[in-house]
Every structure is written in structure tokens, then in C-alpha cells.
Amino acid sequence: MTETKKLHPIIKRLIVERLFIDGLDPADMVDDDVLVDSLGLDSMDFLEIAVGLEQEFGLTIVGNGIDPDTMRSVNTLALFVQAELLKKENGA
């Protein structure tokens, strides 16, 4: 099983790259910052992040829905990805 801390840099990079956030070093993102507040993200940004997570980790998110609380922070996204990868490993 993947540790959530190992997912953080991947998710941060994905957010910066997918949303074309110039001048933001992914390493400078705070794991617990509320993404809506810290980066001003909206529902279209969250959809782009979900698609990026699908491509990066081979998950199916879009269409299944994603809880807005999952998109709260890098930490919540990492926990979500970890849980989805575990389900995938277990054939669920």
C-alpha cells in the first residue's frame, strides 16, 4: 500500500501542472491548506484535478463522483488516492 506522504509531491505537481499555475513551486504548497482558499480553485479546476488523478494513478473518478471534502487539501486528496489504490489492488 502506498503511504499518503509519498503521494503528496505527486499530487502537488499534478495540481500545478494541470492548472497551469505559474510561479508556484509544488514544494511550497502546504499539505493542509484549503485549496479553494489558498489557490482560488473552482469546480472546473477540481474536475481537471480529478482527470489528472485518473491518468496519473489509473483510477476511475469522473462519472463515479467525488466528494467535495476530498478536494479540500493535498492531504485529503492523498487519503482518497490511497483508498482508491487499495480498492484497485484488492479488486474492488
C-alpha positions as CSV (number, residue, x, y, z in Angstrom):
1,M,0.0,0.0,0.0
2,T,1.2,3.5,-0.9
3,E,1.9,5.8,2.0
4,T,0.0,9.1,1.7
5,K,3.1,11.2,2.3
6,K,4.7,9.7,-0.8
7,L,1.6,10.8,-2.8
8,H,1.9,14.5,-1.7
9,P,4.6,15.6,-4.1
10,I,2.9,13.8,-7.0
11,I,-0.4,15.4,-6.2
12,K,1.2,18.9,-5.7
13,R,3.0,18.6,-9.1
14,L,-0.2,17.4,-10.7
15,I,-2.2,20.4,-9.4
16,V,0.4,22.9,-10.5
17,E,0.9,21.4,-14.0
18,R,-2.8,20.6,-14.7
19,L,-3.9,24.1,-13.7
20,F,-1.0,25.9,-15.3
21,I,-0.2,27.8,-12.0
22,D,2.9,29.8,-13.0
23,G,5.3,30.8,-10.3
24,L,4.2,28.2,-7.7
25,D,6.7,25.6,-6.7
26,P,4.8,22.4,-5.8
27,A,7.2,22.0,-2.8
28,D,5.9,25.3,-1.4
29,M,2.3,24.1,-1.2
30,V,1.1,23.3,2.4
31,D,-0.5,19.9,2.8
32,D,-3.4,21.1,4.9
33,D,-4.2,24.4,3.1
34,V,-7.7,24.5,1.8
35,L,-7.3,24.6,-1.9
36,V,-10.3,26.8,-2.6
37,D,-8.8,29.4,-0.2
38,S,-5.1,29.1,-0.9
39,L,-5.3,28.7,-4.7
40,G,-8.8,30.1,-5.5
41,L,-9.8,26.8,-7.2
42,D,-13.3,26.3,-8.6
43,S,-15.4,23.3,-9.7
44,M,-13.7,23.2,-13.2
45,D,-10.3,23.2,-11.5
46,F,-11.4,20.2,-9.4
47,L,-12.6,18.4,-12.4
48,E,-9.2,18.9,-14.1
49,I,-7.5,17.6,-10.9
50,A,-9.8,14.5,-10.9
51,V,-9.0,13.8,-14.5
52,G,-5.3,14.2,-13.7
53,L,-5.6,11.8,-10.8
54,E,-7.3,9.3,-13.1
55,Q,-4.5,9.5,-15.6
56,E,-1.7,9.5,-13.1
57,F,-2.9,6.6,-11.0
58,G,-5.2,4.7,-13.3
59,L,-8.3,5.4,-11.3
60,T,-11.9,6.0,-12.3
61,I,-13.2,9.1,-10.6
62,V,-15.1,11.2,-13.1
63,G,-18.5,9.6,-13.5
64,N,-18.4,8.0,-10.1
65,G,-18.4,11.4,-8.4
66,I,-16.0,12.8,-5.9
67,D,-17.0,14.2,-2.5
68,P,-16.1,18.0,-2.3
69,D,-14.4,17.3,1.1
70,T,-12.0,15.0,-0.8
71,M,-10.8,18.0,-2.8
72,R,-10.3,20.1,0.4
73,S,-6.5,19.8,0.6
74,V,-3.5,17.9,-0.6
75,N,-3.9,15.7,2.5
76,T,-7.5,14.8,1.7
77,L,-6.6,14.1,-1.9
78,A,-3.8,11.8,-0.9
79,L,-6.0,9.9,1.5
80,F,-8.6,9.5,-1.3
81,V,-6.0,8.3,-3.8
82,Q,-4.6,5.9,-1.2
83,A,-8.0,4.4,-0.5
84,E,-8.8,4.1,-4.2
85,L,-5.5,2.4,-5.0
86,L,-6.1,-0.1,-2.2
87,K,-9.6,-0.9,-3.6
88,K,-8.0,-1.3,-7.0
89,E,-5.3,-3.7,-5.6
90,N,-8.0,-5.7,-3.8
91,G,-10.1,-5.9,-7.0
92,A,-13.0,-3.9,-5.5
